[in-house]
Amino acid sequence: MSTKAKPKSHGKEFSSVRKQSPQGFKFSEKLQKKLESVIADEAKTQLDGIRQKVFMDRYSLKDGEGKAVEEHPEQMWRRVAAGLAQVEKTAQDQKDWTQKFYSALKDFKYVPGGRVLSGAGTPYEVTFYNCFVIPSPHDSRNGIVDNLKLMIDIMSRSGGVGINLSSLRPRGARVKKVNGTSSGPVNWAELYSTATTDVIQQGGSRRGALMLMIDDWHPDIEEFIEVKKDLSRINGANLSVCASDEFMEAVKKNADWDLYFPDLTDPDYDRVWDGDIEKWKALGKKVVLYKTVKAAEVWEKICQAAWASAEPGLHFIGRSNSRSNTWYFEKLIATNPCGEQPLGAWAVCNLGAMNLSAFVNENSEFDYQDLEDKVRIAIRMMDNVIDATGYYFPENKAQQMGIRRTGLGTMGLGDALIKMKLRYGADEAQGVIEKIYKTIRDAAYSESAALSVEKGSFPNYKKAKYLQGWFIKKLPKEIRDLIAKNGIRNAVLLTQAPTGTTSLLSGVSSGIEPVYDFAMVRRDRTGEHVLYHPLYEAWKKANPEVEVAPDYFVSANDLTPEDHVKVQALVQDYTDSSISKTVNAPNAHTVEEVRQLYMQAYELGCKGVTYMRDGSREGVLSHEAGEKTSSEHSAAATLQPVYLRKRPDYLHGVTRRIATPVGHAFVTINEDEAGNPFEVFINVGKAGSDITADAEAIGRLISLALRIPSNYSPAEVVQQVVNQLSGIGGSSSRGFGIDRIHSLADALSKVLAEYTGKGSTYPSVEEGKVAATNGNGLPATNGHTNGNTNGQNNGHTRDGQAIVQAKESVEVGEAPALISELSGGQILQASGVESEKPMGLQPKRFDLCPKCGVASFVHEEGCSKCMNCGHSEC
């Protein structure tokens, strides 16, 4: 006879996170000892490198002093398994399911979302949900501020937020109460963005994550589309356009498209209007036409903006609603920040992922039966999350309890295909991918239907309507019959979310993405060392005489954009929610090709598209092979208008005093908040003199070059300026030998060269200290300096290590004008790096990580993460 055990409070509500108590940690230690007796597994997996760092920093349980209680993944798996099993009804059930949950978690076969890994089984009152969609703001100052407060509250507790701004009246619309006009949703978007970047640190560890969206009928849609062409605006949010099926058909027909908004004079406007235009019209309410445009013109603006700045994204919201399992009771209004979960107001993301790489055996065979078994266990775990987690807002609890939404996805697809010797995107791989995701879909739905017998269907389940859902009708007949007989526990089951830090923890490729890159360079005090992807390194050791790797070693930028979309569309066909994936495109990709790619995504059934053209974002480090002609640079420069980066009110920098033939010059280099050079001031001679005017002119031009968006990083722009100014001679000189200064311009080139780290004779700057320079020195870098790096200081970890992109020495052709592309220099290979381009692949681009400063920040899965420190934007 089983003993009844009181289950953990199901879906408890709480208003704040209590600090960990000593009693809580005694409970945790006691639980560990109990788990060790329940789960007979003495293995102690020792992670290394970035995997160990991510585990210890993010997911290992800490005591009140921050000391790790868990040192190995097995301890984490035991804790999570037991924590989620506590909602089972009896003590024996809890013990049995703890063991089963552990079996799924072991060896990273099933990897819950990061909030579950860090929170389940701990005494902390935290939520296990990563992201939320909140209602569109009420169209009033109070409504906008109320939403802002709600957003800040969620982000402060580590949640990401999605908001649709279509409820806000357009720019210039009348505001009677203040006898003025509205500034429009784009201006309010800047407020939300600023709060996200400058005010919020998610859970105290990273900036907030925000998705802002607008519907295709809104009069300010064009302003929204083009706002991020100015790279200084709305840096704290992802932007996406919500496109309806009607809009897409109008694009294909080059038909007229009306931009309109509800009649602001309607007496029910303040009470009824909530952003749902279809509901407004269904009530017989009037809309006011603001403008009629060609749908194709709006489409062109979307494609142009995506080509230029990688935003806005595109979400086919009409398709998401018409194909949603919750079509008959829930209106999907926006997505979470990464785009994989179109959600209704107050809905949440409940995420987890199957690690596909773990299901490929040593014979390169995929174990479909093991995958099916582990998916079934994972579905129960994710359903238990709904009852085990806490809810900060009663609206979230009511919404989730009524739907019981889960989001089971995958990671490691890229690695799994390599293990099976299949090229990502190739036809022969498509059949395997289809079988994998069909297995996941069928196992998830049949298990949820079986779970309904034991625990009941989700409260909003209506048999006739649910079975009429677009996705449900595509299920095999035996599963539809099972749902008709039993009901189903969870309304929505599947998604493909970013698995940024959890995939780093698991040591596999992210989500459904291919491997991002197969080689990186780690710099330490002994020099620079090429680090290879584990699968490539194993192949390399097994085939030392073979110079060219097999074609299945394919990375993100080696694929055509069409390959990316083809895989995404195939996976979407077996996924009831949506997918977060980045379509990587080469720098040479054209706007016309973007148009074709977006339309291909729509025609193939995708629900959203995130596009990233190489070099389209400011700060991406460019190490492209081959030469560009000046005509190519000129063509690229004239395609888009130039928007200067805005100057902040406060900047910090350094000033270098240097002797020149025209007197001592004081050269000030100010940096932006990311530590990049932003502007240069040169002070020499007396005010009003010709030399002072010339110095000011040079400084202004350099500052202008630094503020113009470019494929070059700011440091590379400075180096190009050095190349142009170095050696310019005048009527006199100063100094001798290598220290000889020929002119003011030559002196400036030496100061800038010191700043970038090239040719500097000044000591290295220790972290947090300024080098001793007798009052005249300019620090060569903002961190540790490796004297053999030829100035390629791409960022450093706290222990002085750094990661940069593996690269070869390449020449870059000269451009006709400085502000066109500032070319004409040479990007040198870092000293100590093997002169080898692994597998003949083109060098990739990495951004500088906003947390550790290392050039290891990658954009994939519609998100961004650091391969060095584990920092993630999602």
N, C-alpha and C positions, 0 to 999 in steps of 0.2 A: 504494500500500500504506500503510495507516494505521499511525501510530506508537503503540505502546502507552504509556500514561501511568499511573502509579501513582495510583489513586483515593484520595481522602481516607479516613481510617479510618472504616469503617462502624459507626455506633452505638457509638462509643468510650465507655468508662467512665472516670470520674475522680472523685477524692474531694474535690477543692477547686479553686477557680478561681485559676489562676496570674496574677500581676500581669503587665501588658503589658510586654514587653521592647522596648528600642530596635530590636533586630533584627526584632521582630514588626512594628513600624511601617514599617521599611524594606521589609519584605515587602508591606505594605499599599500603600505608595506605588508600589512596583514593579508590583503588581497593577493599580493604577489606570491606569498608563501603558500596560500591556498591554491592558487592557480598552478604552481609548480607541482603540487600533488595531484591536481586534476589532469594536467597535461604532461604526460611523461615524455618530455623532450629536453634533453640536456644540451642540445646544440647551441653554440654561441657564434652566430654569424658575425664575422669581423668585416665591416665595410671599410672602404678606404677612400681617400681623396675627397671629391665633392660629395659623394654619397654619405660619407661619415659626417662631414660638416653639416649637410642638410639635416641628417638625422638628429645630431646633437643640438643644433640650433633651433629646430622647428618642432620636432616630434617626440623627442625623448622627454619623459616626465621629469620635472625639476622639483626640488624641495623648496622650502620657504626662503632659502638663501641662494637659490639659483643653481644648486649642485645637482648634477644628473642622478636621478634615481634609477633610470634605465640606461644601460650601456650597450645593449645588444637588441636587434630587432625582435628576437623571440620574446623579450619582456614586453615590448610594445604590443606585439600580436596577442599575447595572453591578456593583457589589460583591455584591449579593444574588444576581443572576443567575449570576455566575461562581461564587460560593460554593456554590450548590446544584447547579450543573452539574458540580462536581468529582467527584461520585460516579459519573458516567457512565464507561463502560469505557475508551474510547480518547480520545486527545487531540483527534481530529477531532470525536468525539461531544460532548466538552466544549465545543469552540468553537461547534458548531452549536446546542447546547441553550442555551448562554449567550445567543446572539442571539435564540433563540425566547423564552426566559424574559424577556429584556429587553423584547421586543415586547409581552408580556402585562402587564408591570409599568408600562410607559410610559403616561403620562397617568393614572396611578392606575386603570387598568382592572381589574387584579387587585391586591389589597392583602393581602399575607401578614400573619399575626399580628405584633403589635409585637415579640415576642421574636425573630422571624425577621428583621424589618427591622433591628433593632439588632445582631444577633449574626452573621448569615450572612456569610461572606466575611471575617471578622475573625480575628486570631490568638487572640482570647479563647477560653478553654474554658468556654463557657456552654451551657445547654440552651435549645432553641428552644420549649419547651413552657410554656404559661402557667399551667396548672392541673392538679391531681392529686387523685385519690381514694385515700385510704389505708384499710387494713383497720379494721374496727370494733375499738375497744380491747378487750383481754382484760379480763375482769371481775375485776380485782384492782388493788390500788394500784400495783404495778409495771407492770401493763399500761397503766393510764391514763397514768402518767408516761412510759412508753416512747412511747406515741402522741403525747404532748405534745412530747417531744423531736424526734420525727420531723416533726411539724407545724412546729415552730420552725425546724428545719433547712431544710425546703422553702421556708418563707416568707422566710428570710434570703437565699435565692437567687432571690427575686422570684416564687415560685410561690404560687398560691392553692390552698386545700385544702378538700376535702369529706369529712365524716366522718358515719357513721351511728352513733348512740349507743345503739341498741336492744340491744346486747350487755350493757349495764350493768344490774345488778339494780335493782329499783324502790326508791323511798324507803321506809325502815322494814324492808326485808328483812334477815334475820339474816346477820351476818358472824361466823362461828364463831371464826375465828382471833384476833379481838380482843374476842370476847364483847360485840359491839355491834351496831348496825344501820347500814344503808347510808343515805347522804344522797341517793342517787338520781342519775340522769343529768342532771337540770336543774342541780343544784349543780355537777357536774363541767363542765357546759357553761359555767358562769360562769368557771371556771378557764381553759378554752380561750379564751374571749372576752377575758378580761383579758390573757392572754399575747399575743393578736393585736393589741390596741390599745395596750397599755402597754410591751410588750417588743420587738415586731417592727417593723422598718421594711423593707418588701420591697425587697431589693437596695439598701438604704440610702436609698430615695427615697420610700416611702409605707408606710402601715401595712399589715399583712397582710390578706388576704381569706379569709374562712372561711364555709363552709356547714355547719350542724349539722342533722341530720335524725333523725327517730324514726318507727318503724313504727306503724301504727294499732292493733296488738294490745297494745302495751306498756302496763302498768298506770299509768305516769306520763304518758300521752298528754295528759290534761287539764291537768296542771300545765305541761307543755311548751307547749301551745297558748296559755295565758293569761299566761305569764311576762313577755312584752313589753308587756303593758298597763301595767306599771310601767316607765316610759320610762327609768329609771335602770339597768335590769338588762340584761345580755347585749348591750351596745352594740357589741361587736366581731365579731358574726357575723350572717349571715342564717339564719333558721330556716325549715324546711319540714317539713310532715307528709307521710310516704310513705303514700299511700292505695291500697289494693288494690281490685280490681274487686269482690271480695266485700263490702268495706265500702261501696262506692258503691251496690251493689244493696240492702244492708241499710238504707241511708239512704232510698232511694226507697220501700222497703216499711215504713219505721218499725219495723224488726225489732230484736230484742235483739242486743247486740254484747258478746262476752266479751273481757275484758282479762286476760291471763294471762302467765306467764313460766315458763321451764324449772324443773323441780324442782331446787332447790339442793342437795338431799341425794343426787342421783344420783352414784354413784362416778366416773362419766366426765365430770362437769360441767366441771371445770377443763381437761381435755384436749380435749374435743369441742366445747364450746359456743363459737361464734364470731359469734353474732348472726343466723344463718340459721335461722329458726324452722321453715321447711318441711323443711330437712335434718334438724333435730333430731327432728321428729315422724316423718319417714320412717325414722329409725333405731329407731323404736318407743319413743322416750323420752317420759317423762311431763311434762306441763305442769301448773302449779298455777293454778287460777282465783282471781284476786284480786277481780274485780268484774264484774258484768253491768250494762250500761247500754243505753239506747236509742241506736242508731247516729245517729239524727236529733239527739239531744242533743249528741253529740260534734261533729256537723256544725254545729250551731248555735253551739257555742263557737268553732269555726274561723272561721265567718263574722263573729261578733261581734268577735273579736280582730283579724281583717283590717280590718274597718271602723274599729276604734278606733286601731290602731297600724300598719297596713299589713303586719303579720306575724301568724302564719306564712304563708309561701307554701304552695302545695299542689302536690305532684308525684304523678301517678298511676303509681306505681312498678310496680304489677301490669301495667298496659298497656305501660309501657316494656319490661318483661321479655318479655311475650308477643309483642310486635311487634318485638323486637330481631333483627337479622341474626345475632347471636351467641347466640341462645336455647339452642342445644344444647351449649354448653360454657362460657358465662360468665354468672354471676349479677350483675346490676346492683344495687348496694347503696345508692348515693347519687349526687348530682350534684356538679358543680363549683360554686364559689361563686355563679355567676350563673344556674345552672340549665339551661343548654342542652345539657349533656352528661351523661346518666345513664351511670355507669361502674361497672365492677367494681373490686375491690381492686387497687391499684397501677396502675390505668390512667391515661392522660394525655390532655390536650387538644392536638390538632394543628390549629391554626386558620388560616383565611384567608377572604377575602371578595371577591366580584365587586362592583364598583362599578356598579350598574345605571344610575345617572345618566349615566355615560360612554358608554352605548350608545344614547342618544337623540340623533338628529341635529337640525340646525337646522330641519328641517321637522316636528318633533315626532313622528318615526317611530322606532320601536325596531328596532335592527339585531340580529335574532335569530341570524343566521348568524355575525356577529362574536362574539356572546356564546358560541355553541357552540364556536367555534374557541378562544377564550380559556379557556373552562372546561377543555377538553382539556389545554391547556398547564398550567393551574393544578393539575390532578390529578397530573400528573407531578412538578411542583415540590413538592407536598405529600408525595408518596411519597418524594421525595429527602430531604426534611426528616428523615424517620425514620432514614435512614442517615447524614446529615451531622451530626446533633446529638450532643451528649454526654449521658450518663446518669449521674446521681449515685448511683442505687441499682440494683443488678442486677435487682431485682424489676420495676422500671419497664421496663427494657430487655427482659426476657423477655416481659413482658405485651404490650408494644407490638410487638415483633418477631413475636409469634404472631398478632396481629390486624391490624397495619398500619392502624390507625384514622386516618382523616382527617376534618376537619370543615370542609368548604367551605360558606360561607354567603354572605350579601350585605350590602351597605350601599347607601344612596342610593335606596331604594325610594320614599320620600316625595318626593324631588326628581324622580325619574324620572316619577312620575305627574303632578306639576305641569307638567313639560316637555311631557307628552303631553295636558295639559289635562283630566286625569281626577281626579275627587274621590276621595281615599282613603276606602275603606269603601263607596262607592257601587256599585250593581250593575254599571254599565258598566265600572268599574275591575276588578271581580273576574275577568272573562274574560281581561283582559290579564295580571293577576297570575298567574292559573293557567297561561297559556301561557309566561310567563317561567320559572316554577319547574319546569314540566314540561321545558322546554328544558335547564335546568341538570341536573335529575335524569338525563335520558336521556343527555346528553353525558358526565356523570361516570361513570355505570355502564358505558357502552359503551367509554369510554377505559380504565377500570380493567380491563375484560375483555381489551382489546387489549394492555394493558401486561403482563398475565399471560403472554402468549405469549412476550414478550421477557425478562421478569425472574422469572416464576414466581408462583403464587398464594400467598396468605398461608398460613402453615404449618398453621393449624387448619381449613383449607377441607376440607369433606366435601361432595361434590357433591350427593348425595341430600338431605341434611339442610339444606344452605344454600338449595337451591332450594325447600324447603318453608317458608321464612321468610315471615311475614305480608307484609312490605314487598316482598320479592322477587317474590312471586306477583302483585303489583299492577303490576309492570313490563310494558312491551310485550313481546309474544311474541318478537320478533326479538332483543331484548336478553337475554331469558331463554335463548333458544337459543344466543346467543353465549357466555353464561356457562357453559352446559352443555358447550359445545365447548371453550372456552379455559380455564375457571376464572376467577378474579377476583383481582386483586392486593391489593385492600383490602376488609376485611370490612364496614366502615362508612365512608360517604363524606361525608355531608352533615349540617349543623347550621345553626342561626341564632344566632350568638353576639353578645354586645355588641361593638360596634366603636368604643368610646368615643373614645380618642385617635387611632386610625387614621382614623376618619371625620372628626375635626377636621382631621387632616393632609390628608385628601383633599378637604375642603371640602364635604361632603355630609351628609345626614341619616343617623342611626345605624341600622344593622341594617335591620329591617323596620318600624321606627317611622315615623310621620308626622313632619313637621318639628315640632320642639318649640315654637318661637315664631318669629314673623316680624319682631319688633322688640325691640331692647334699647337701653339708654342707656349710652353711654360717657362717663364724666366725666374731664376733664383740667383743666389750669390755665386754659384759656380758657372753661370752662363745660361744659355737658352737650349731647351730640349724639345724636340718634336714629340707630342703625345698623340698617339693614334687611337681611333675608335677601337674598342676591344675586338670586334669581329674582324676588322681589317688587319689589326695587328696579328691576330691568330693566323689569318690567311697568309700574311707576309712572312711569318716565321715558318709556316709549312711550305711556302713556295719561294725560297730565297732567290732562285735563279730567274723567276718570272718578273719582268719589269712592269707589264701592264696588267692591272687587276681585271677580273671579269666584269662584265657590264652590269651585273646586279649590285655592285657597289655604287649606287647612285644616290646623290645628295639632292637637297631641295633645289639648288640653283642649276643643277644639271638637267632637271626635267623641264619640259616645255610647260607653259601655263596650262595648255590644253590637257596635258597629262594629269596635272593637279586636279582640274575640274572633273575629269573623267572618273578618277577615283572617288572624289567627293560625292558625285552624283550616284555612283554605284552604292556607296555606303548609306547615302540618304534614303535610298529605296527600301532599306531594311531598318530605318531609324524613325520612330514616331515623332520625336521632337526635331531639333535641328542640329547643326554641326558648326563647331568653331574650327576653322581651318584657314591658313593663309595661302593664297595663290602667289607664289614667288615668280617674278618676271625679270628678265634681264633689263639693263639700263636702256638698251636700244629698242625696247618694246615701244610701239607707237600708240597714239590715241585710237587710231582705227582698230588696232588689234585689241585694245581694251574694250571697245564697243562690241566686237565679235565675241570676246571672251565672256562678257557679262550676259550677252544674249544666249550664248551656248549654255551657261549655267542655268538660265531660266528655262530653256527648252529641254534640258536634261532632267529637270525636276528638283534642282537645288532650292533651298529655302533662303539662302543668304550667300553673299560673296564678300570676302575680305581680300583686297589686292595690295601687293607690295612690289613696286618696281624698284629694282636695285638702284640705290642712290637718291630715291625720291624724298627721303626724310633728312632733315638737317642733322649733321653730326655723325652720319654714317661714314665709317672709315673706308676710303676708296683705294683699292689696290688692284685695279683692273689690268689684265694683261693686254698687250697690243697697243697700238697708237691710235689716237683720234686726230682726224684732220681738222684744220681750223674751220673748214666749212661745216663740219658736223657740230662743232662747238657753237658756231654762229646760229645754226638752225635750231639747236636746242635752246639757245638763249632767247630766240625771238618767238618761241611757241607760247610762252606765258608771260604775263606782266610781272614785274619785279616788285616785291613788297619788302621794305627794309624791316629788319628786326627792331622792335621797339627798345628804346633805352630805358632801363629801370631808373628809379629815382636815386638809388644808392648802388654804387659799385665799389669794389675794393681792388687794389692792385699794388704794384711796386714801382719805384722810381730809381733809375740808374743815372748817376752822374758820370759823364765821360768827356774827356778833352777832345776838341775838334780843331781844325785849322781856323775856325771862326770864333773860338772861345768855348768855354764849358757849356755843354748842353745837358739839360735834365729831361730824360725820356721816361714818361710814365705809361705803363701798360696796365690797363684796367681789365678785369676779368668778370665774366658773368657768373651766375650762381653755380654753374657746373664747372667752374674753373677754366673755362676757355677764354682766350684773348678776345676782347670785345671792342676796344678802342685804344688809340695811341695819341698821346699829347707830347709835343716837342717844344721845349722852352729854351730859347737861346737868344742872346743879345738883348737890346733894349726894345721896349714897346714902341711900335711905329717904324722900326727899321725894316729895310728890305729883307735882311736875313731872317728876321722874326716872321715876316709875312711868308717867306718861302718855307720855313719850318712848319708854320701852321698849315700851309697848303698840303705839305707831304703828310702830316698827321691826319688831316681830314680825309685825304684819299685812302690812306691805309684803313682808317676807321670805316669808311664807306665800303671798302672791299670786304671787311670783316662782317658787316651787317647785311650784305647781300646774300640770300640763300644760294648755296653752291653744293655741288657734289663733293667738294673738298671740305675736310674738317677745318675749323679755325686755325689749328696749328699748321696745317698744310698751306693754308692761305698765307700765313706769316712766312713760311719757308719760301714760297714763291716770291713774296716781296723782297726777301733777303737776296734771292737770285738776281732780281732786277736792280737792286741798289748797290750790291757789293762791287767794289772796284771802281766805282765812278770817281774820276779825278777832277781836281780843281786847280786853282793857281798856286796852291801851297799844300803842304801836308804836315802831319804831326806824328812823332814817334819814329821808331826804327824797326826794321825787320818785319816779322809777322805781326807786330803790334802797330805797324805804320797805318795811319789813318789818312786817306787821300782827300776826303771832303766830308761835309755834314752828312750827305747821303750814305757814304761809306761807313761813317761812325754809327749811323742808325742801323745799318745792316749788321754790324757787329753786335750791337745791343740785342737786336731781334734774334740773331743766331744764338747768342747766349741763352736767351729766353727759351728757345725751342730745344736747347741742349746740344746744339751742334757747335763744335769748336770752342766750347766753354773751358776756361782755365780755372773756374771757380770751384770750390769744394762742393761735394754732394750735400744736399740738404736733408738732414735727418727729419723723420716725421715729427711734425709739430714744432720744429726749430728753424731758425734762419741762419744760413751759413755766415761765418765771419768773413766780412769783405772790406774791413776798414772803412765802412760807411759808404763805399762806392759800388758794392756788388749787387748784382741781380741774381736771385736764385735761378739755377738752370731749369729746375722743374718744380712741381708742387709736391714731389715725393722723392723716394729713393732714386738715385740716378745710376744707371749702369753705363760706365764710360765707353762701352763698346757697342752701344745701340744705335749709333749714327742718328741720334735725335728721335728715334721712333719710340718715345716713352708713351705707351698707350694706356697707362694706368697701373695701379699697384694694389696688392692686398696688404693687409695690416702687417704681415710679417716680411714685407719687402718683395714678395713674389709678384709676378704679373703674367698675364696671358695676352698674347697678341696673335693675330692671324698669321699662319704659316704662309710665306709668300716668296716669290722670286723677284730678282731685280728687274724692273721694267722701265722702259722709257716712255715718257708722255709727251706727245707732240705739242708744239707751241700754239698758243691761241693768239688771235690778232689784237686783243685788248685785255688789259688787266681785269676789268670788271666783267668780261665775258665769261671766262672760266679760270683765269689766273693760272694758266698752264706754263709749260716751258721748263719745268724742273725734272728732277729724277727721284723716284722713290726707291731707296736702296734696301737691299736685303739685310735683315738684322744679322749682326755678327754672330757666328756660332751656329746658325741654322743650316741644316743640310740643304744643299742646292738641289732640292727635289720637290717636284709638285706631285703629291701622292696621286697615283692612278691617272695622271693627266688631267685632273679636275681643275676647273678655273678657281682661283682664289675667291673666297667669300667675303662678305661684308659683316662687320660687327659694329654695333653702336657701343658707346661708352656707357657702362652700367651707372645709373644714377646713385647707387649705394656704395659700391666699392671702387668705382672709377676705372675698372679694367675694361679693355676693349673685348668684351665677351658677351655682349647683350644681343640676343637674337630675337627676331620677330617671327613667330610662327603660331599656328593654331588660333589666329586672331588675337593673340596676346603677345607678351614679351617676357623673357626671363634671362637671368645671368647664368652662364655656364661656369662661372668662377665662384661666386658667393651664394648662388641659389636665390637671389632676389627675384621676385616675380611681381608683375603688374596686375595679376589676376588672383 
